[in-house]
Amino acid sequence: MSANTPYATVRQADGADLRVVSDVLTEAFMNDALVRWLFPEPGERRHLQPRFYHPLLAHPTGEAYLVGDRDGAAVWLTLAAGQAPHEEPSDAPDAGAVFGEGGARLRALGQALAVRHPDREPHLYLPCMGVAGARQGAGLGSALLRHRLTRADADGLAAYLEASSPRSRALYQRHGFEDLGEPVRVADSPLLWPMWRRPRP
């Protein structure tokens, strides 16, 4: 499925595109404050980010989208009431084994966010959306949001995310998201803002 916007074409990624989605997100978040906190060393950051995106892209209810010519990407999960977004199998490797020193920070952040994730009703969850640095500010993030939220509204489905910067928080507010309680911080991490959006009629 694809949609033309005033800015670019948004299309749903297929299996052959998943590496592209991971590459786009890795590049988009290389200088993000939260990702720098999780993985301070740049070479490690580029190497470990795809390991974070892989289970999201493999999620059974996951949908990935691309905008433009590798300019931006988003991953959405459709969650049932009571369903946790990150359900790891019992034989999953320890985060420290996968992410090295960043594993402890990632685990602590995940635990703090899990407590805040609403689970009383079915909803969309946006764990990550990023636009390449040179293309930021061109409306591509809005295009990605509009594309999936239009269908969510038609389906009567709420949406949830955690904004990782004041700039992204402002973008999400423009698309109908509202703060869901106080922001989250783990140790000396940047703030994250849990945000919730009711479907629009």
C-alpha positions as YAML, in Angstrom:
chain: A
units: angstrom
residues:
- id: 1
  name: MET
  ca: [0.00, 0.00, 0.00]
- id: 2
  name: SER
  ca: [1.31, 3.43, -0.89]
- id: 3
  name: ALA
  ca: [0.06, 6.99, -0.74]
- id: 4
  name: ASN
  ca: [1.19, 10.16, -2.44]
- id: 5
  name: THR
  ca: [1.56, 13.21, -0.22]
- id: 6
  name: PRO
  ca: [2.46, 16.80, -1.09]
- id: 7
  name: TYR
  ca: [6.00, 15.87, -0.04]
- id: 8
  name: ALA
  ca: [6.72, 12.32, -1.11]
- id: 9
  name: THR
  ca: [5.32, 8.86, -1.58]
- id: 10
  name: VAL
  ca: [4.77, 6.71, 1.51]
- id: 11
  name: ARG
  ca: [4.67, 2.99, 0.93]
- id: 12
  name: GLN
  ca: [4.47, -0.06, 3.11]
- id: 13
  name: ALA
  ca: [7.75, -1.96, 3.14]
- id: 14
  name: ASP
  ca: [7.79, -5.61, 2.15]
- id: 15
  name: GLY
  ca: [10.20, -8.33, 3.24]
- id: 16
  name: ALA
  ca: [12.82, -7.24, 0.72]
- id: 17
  name: ASP
  ca: [12.77, -3.71, 2.15]
- id: 18
  name: LEU
  ca: [13.39, -4.52, 5.81]
- id: 19
  name: ARG
  ca: [17.16, -4.08, 5.57]
- id: 20
  name: VAL
  ca: [16.55, -0.68, 3.96]
- id: 21
  name: VAL
  ca: [14.19, 0.29, 6.80]
- id: 22
  name: SER
  ca: [16.82, -0.70, 9.36]
- id: 23
  name: ASP
  ca: [19.52, 1.24, 7.51]
- id: 24
  name: VAL
  ca: [17.33, 4.35, 7.25]
- id: 25
  name: LEU
  ca: [16.48, 4.27, 10.97]
- id: 26
  name: THR
  ca: [20.11, 3.66, 11.93]
- id: 27
  name: GLU
  ca: [21.23, 6.68, 9.94]
- id: 28
  name: ALA
  ca: [18.36, 8.86, 11.16]
- id: 29
  name: PHE
  ca: [19.14, 8.16, 14.83]
- id: 30
  name: MET
  ca: [22.95, 8.25, 14.72]
- id: 31
  name: ASN
  ca: [23.00, 11.64, 16.47]
- id: 32
  name: ASP
  ca: [19.80, 11.29, 18.48]
- id: 33
  name: ALA
  ca: [20.36, 12.15, 22.15]
- id: 34
  name: LEU
  ca: [18.70, 8.98, 23.45]
- id: 35
  name: VAL
  ca: [20.59, 6.68, 21.09]
- id: 36
  name: ARG
  ca: [23.85, 8.45, 21.99]
- id: 37
  name: TRP
  ca: [23.04, 7.80, 25.65]
- id: 38
  name: LEU
  ca: [22.35, 4.13, 24.98]
- id: 39
  name: PHE
  ca: [25.40, 3.63, 22.75]
- id: 40
  name: PRO
  ca: [27.94, 6.42, 23.39]
- id: 41
  name: GLU
  ca: [30.63, 5.18, 20.99]
- id: 42
  name: PRO
  ca: [29.71, 6.05, 17.35]
- id: 43
  name: GLY
  ca: [31.07, 2.87, 15.77]
- id: 44
  name: GLU
  ca: [29.22, 0.76, 18.32]
- id: 45
  name: ARG
  ca: [26.08, 2.85, 17.77]
- id: 46
  name: ARG
  ca: [26.06, 2.10, 14.04]
- id: 47
  name: HIS
  ca: [26.68, -1.60, 14.69]
- id: 48
  name: LEU
  ca: [24.13, -2.12, 17.49]
- id: 49
  name: GLN
  ca: [21.15, -0.10, 16.31]
- id: 50
  name: PRO
  ca: [20.10, -2.71, 13.71]
- id: 51
  name: ARG
  ca: [20.02, -5.30, 16.50]
- id: 52
  name: PHE
  ca: [17.45, -3.13, 18.26]
- id: 53
  name: TYR
  ca: [15.31, -2.71, 15.13]
- id: 54
  name: HIS
  ca: [15.40, -6.37, 14.10]
- id: 55
  name: PRO
  ca: [12.80, -7.72, 16.59]
- id: 56
  name: LEU
  ca: [10.50, -4.79, 15.82]
- id: 57
  name: LEU
  ca: [10.68, -5.54, 12.10]
- id: 58
  name: ALA
  ca: [10.10, -9.23, 12.81]
- id: 59
  name: HIS
  ca: [7.14, -8.59, 15.16]
- id: 60
  name: PRO
  ca: [4.09, -10.60, 14.02]
- id: 61
  name: THR
  ca: [1.87, -7.49, 13.97]
- id: 62
  name: GLY
  ca: [4.56, -5.09, 12.79]
- id: 63
  name: GLU
  ca: [4.22, -2.84, 9.75]
- id: 64
  name: ALA
  ca: [7.14, -0.86, 8.32]
- id: 65
  name: TYR
  ca: [6.83, 2.14, 6.02]
- id: 66
  name: LEU
  ca: [9.26, 4.09, 3.86]
- id: 67
  name: VAL
  ca: [8.90, 7.63, 2.60]
- id: 68
  name: GLY
  ca: [10.66, 9.09, -0.42]
- id: 69
  name: ASP
  ca: [13.91, 7.64, -1.67]
- id: 70
  name: ARG
  ca: [15.20, 6.13, 1.58]
- id: 71
  name: ASP
  ca: [14.44, 9.46, 3.27]
- id: 72
  name: GLY
  ca: [12.53, 8.21, 6.29]
- id: 73
  name: ALA
  ca: [10.99, 5.14, 7.86]
- id: 74
  name: ALA
  ca: [8.52, 4.15, 10.57]
- id: 75
  name: VAL
  ca: [7.61, 0.92, 12.33]
- id: 76
  name: TRP
  ca: [4.14, 0.44, 13.81]
- id: 77
  name: LEU
  ca: [2.92, -2.46, 15.95]
- id: 78
  name: THR
  ca: [-0.77, -3.32, 16.35]
- id: 79
  name: LEU
  ca: [-1.27, -4.45, 19.95]
- id: 80
  name: ALA
  ca: [-4.25, -6.16, 21.51]
- id: 81
  name: ALA
  ca: [-5.52, -5.20, 24.94]
- id: 82
  name: GLY
  ca: [-3.07, -6.53, 27.51]
- id: 83
  name: GLN
  ca: [-0.37, -7.32, 24.94]
- id: 84
  name: ALA
  ca: [3.14, -6.13, 25.76]
- id: 85
  name: PRO
  ca: [5.05, -4.63, 22.82]
- id: 86
  name: HIS
  ca: [8.31, -6.44, 23.56]
- id: 87
  name: GLU
  ca: [7.52, -10.04, 24.44]
- id: 88
  name: GLU
  ca: [10.81, -11.92, 24.36]
- id: 89
  name: PRO
  ca: [10.93, -15.71, 24.09]
- id: 90
  name: SER
  ca: [12.29, -17.52, 27.12]
- id: 91
  name: ASP
  ca: [15.40, -18.53, 25.18]
- id: 92
  name: ALA
  ca: [16.19, -14.97, 24.02]
- id: 93
  name: PRO
  ca: [19.81, -13.93, 24.68]
- id: 94
  name: ASP
  ca: [20.54, -11.56, 27.55]
- id: 95
  name: ALA
  ca: [20.59, -7.87, 26.55]
- id: 96
  name: GLY
  ca: [24.18, -7.60, 27.73]
- id: 97
  name: ALA
  ca: [25.22, -10.37, 25.36]
- id: 98
  name: VAL
  ca: [23.54, -8.59, 22.44]
- id: 99
  name: PHE
  ca: [24.19, -4.92, 23.24]
- id: 100
  name: GLY
  ca: [27.34, -5.00, 25.36]
- id: 101
  name: GLU
  ca: [27.63, -2.16, 27.86]
- id: 102
  name: GLY
  ca: [24.51, -0.52, 26.42]
- id: 103
  name: GLY
  ca: [22.48, -3.58, 27.39]
- id: 104
  name: ALA
  ca: [22.02, -2.50, 31.01]
- id: 105
  name: ARG
  ca: [20.87, 0.97, 29.96]
- id: 106
  name: LEU
  ca: [18.53, -0.47, 27.36]
- id: 107
  name: ARG
  ca: [17.05, -2.95, 29.86]
- id: 108
  name: ALA
  ca: [16.51, -0.25, 32.52]
- id: 109
  name: LEU
  ca: [14.87, 2.05, 29.99]
- id: 110
  name: GLY
  ca: [12.65, -0.74, 28.68]
- id: 111
  name: GLN
  ca: [11.48, -1.58, 32.21]
- id: 112
  name: ALA
  ca: [10.66, 2.05, 32.97]
- id: 113
  name: LEU
  ca: [8.72, 2.46, 29.73]
- id: 114
  name: ALA
  ca: [6.87, -0.86, 30.10]
- id: 115
  name: VAL
  ca: [5.31, 0.36, 33.34]
- id: 116
  name: ARG
  ca: [3.93, 3.40, 31.53]
- id: 117
  name: HIS
  ca: [2.70, 1.66, 28.38]
- id: 118
  name: PRO
  ca: [-1.13, 1.66, 28.35]
- id: 119
  name: ASP
  ca: [-2.58, -1.80, 27.81]
- id: 120
  name: ARG
  ca: [-6.29, -1.58, 28.55]
- id: 121
  name: GLU
  ca: [-7.40, -1.39, 24.92]
- id: 122
  name: PRO
  ca: [-6.17, -2.32, 21.46]
- id: 123
  name: HIS
  ca: [-3.93, 0.34, 19.95]
- id: 124
  name: LEU
  ca: [-1.14, 1.13, 17.52]
- id: 125
  name: TYR
  ca: [2.33, 1.56, 18.96]
- id: 126
  name: LEU
  ca: [5.01, 3.58, 17.16]
- id: 127
  name: PRO
  ca: [8.34, 2.39, 18.63]
- id: 128
  name: CYS
  ca: [10.43, 4.25, 16.06]
- id: 129
  name: MET
  ca: [10.13, 6.76, 13.25]
- id: 130
  name: GLY
  ca: [13.08, 8.61, 11.77]
- id: 131
  name: VAL
  ca: [13.94, 10.92, 8.90]
- id: 132
  name: ALA
  ca: [17.42, 11.30, 7.41]
- id: 133
  name: GLY
  ca: [19.21, 14.37, 8.75]
- id: 134
  name: ALA
  ca: [19.38, 16.20, 5.43]
- id: 135
  name: ARG
  ca: [15.63, 15.74, 4.91]
- id: 136
  name: GLN
  ca: [14.42, 16.69, 8.39]
- id: 137
  name: GLY
  ca: [12.01, 19.59, 8.43]
- id: 138
  name: ALA
  ca: [10.65, 18.76, 4.95]
- id: 139
  name: GLY
  ca: [7.36, 17.27, 6.15]
- id: 140
  name: LEU
  ca: [8.36, 13.62, 5.75]
- id: 141
  name: GLY
  ca: [7.66, 12.72, 9.38]
- id: 142
  name: SER
  ca: [4.20, 14.24, 9.02]
- id: 143
  name: ALA
  ca: [3.66, 12.25, 5.83]
- id: 144
  name: LEU
  ca: [4.55, 9.01, 7.62]
- id: 145
  name: LEU
  ca: [2.23, 9.83, 10.50]
- id: 146
  name: ARG
  ca: [-0.70, 10.88, 8.34]
- id: 147
  name: HIS
  ca: [-0.44, 7.76, 6.23]
- id: 148
  name: ARG
  ca: [-0.94, 5.32, 9.12]
- id: 149
  name: LEU
  ca: [-3.09, 7.48, 11.40]
- id: 150
  name: THR
  ca: [-5.70, 7.99, 8.68]
- id: 151
  name: ARG
  ca: [-6.31, 4.26, 8.66]
- id: 152
  name: ALA
  ca: [-6.21, 4.11, 12.47]
- id: 153
  name: ASP
  ca: [-8.94, 6.76, 12.58]
- id: 154
  name: ALA
  ca: [-11.05, 4.80, 10.11]
- id: 155
  name: ASP
  ca: [-10.60, 1.69, 12.27]
- id: 156
  name: GLY
  ca: [-11.32, 3.56, 15.51]
- id: 157
  name: LEU
  ca: [-7.88, 2.65, 16.85]
- id: 158
  name: ALA
  ca: [-5.93, 4.71, 19.38]
- id: 159
  name: ALA
  ca: [-2.15, 5.17, 19.09]
- id: 160
  name: TYR
  ca: [0.72, 5.38, 21.57]
- id: 161
  name: LEU
  ca: [4.40, 6.37, 21.38]
- id: 162
  name: GLU
  ca: [7.27, 7.78, 23.41]
- id: 163
  name: ALA
  ca: [8.73, 11.02, 22.03]
- id: 164
  name: SER
  ca: [12.49, 11.18, 22.53]
- id: 165
  name: SER
  ca: [13.03, 14.91, 21.97]
- id: 166
  name: PRO
  ca: [11.14, 18.20, 22.35]
- id: 167
  name: ARG
  ca: [11.12, 18.53, 18.56]
- id: 168
  name: SER
  ca: [9.52, 15.13, 17.98]
- id: 169
  name: ARG
  ca: [7.08, 15.75, 20.83]
- id: 170
  name: ALA
  ca: [5.93, 18.95, 19.11]
- id: 171
  name: LEU
  ca: [5.49, 17.05, 15.82]
- id: 172
  name: TYR
  ca: [3.36, 14.40, 17.50]
- id: 173
  name: GLN
  ca: [1.26, 17.04, 19.26]
- id: 174
  name: ARG
  ca: [0.47, 18.56, 15.87]
- id: 175
  name: HIS
  ca: [-0.95, 15.18, 14.85]
- id: 176
  name: GLY
  ca: [-3.23, 14.80, 17.84]
- id: 177
  name: PHE
  ca: [-1.01, 13.08, 20.42]
- id: 178
  name: GLU
  ca: [-1.20, 14.28, 24.03]
- id: 179
  name: ASP
  ca: [1.18, 13.74, 26.93]
- id: 180
  name: LEU
  ca: [0.28, 10.68, 28.99]
- id: 181
  name: GLY
  ca: [1.57, 11.61, 32.43]
- id: 182
  name: GLU
  ca: [4.99, 12.92, 33.34]
- id: 183
  name: PRO
  ca: [8.06, 12.29, 31.14]
- id: 184
  name: VAL
  ca: [10.29, 9.29, 31.84]
- id: 185
  name: ARG
  ca: [13.98, 9.50, 32.70]
- id: 186
  name: VAL
  ca: [16.36, 6.68, 33.67]
- id: 187
  name: ALA
  ca: [19.51, 7.80, 35.51]
- id: 188
  name: ASP
  ca: [21.05, 10.51, 33.31]
- id: 189
  name: SER
  ca: [19.10, 9.66, 30.16]
- id: 190
  name: PRO
  ca: [17.29, 12.27, 28.07]
- id: 191
  name: LEU
  ca: [13.60, 12.69, 28.83]
- id: 192
  name: LEU
  ca: [11.02, 10.58, 27.00]
- id: 193
  name: TRP
  ca: [7.40, 11.69, 26.76]
- id: 194
  name: PRO
  ca: [4.73, 8.94, 26.70]
- id: 195
  name: MET
  ca: [1.98, 10.16, 24.37]
- id: 196
  name: TRP
  ca: [-1.50, 8.91, 23.52]
- id: 197
  name: ARG
  ca: [-3.83, 9.72, 20.63]
- id: 198
  name: ARG
  ca: [-7.51, 8.99, 20.49]
- id: 199
  name: PRO
  ca: [-8.92, 8.17, 17.04]
- id: 200
  name: ARG
  ca: [-10.50, 11.10, 15.25]
- id: 201
  name: PRO
  ca: [-14.03, 10.77, 13.81]
...
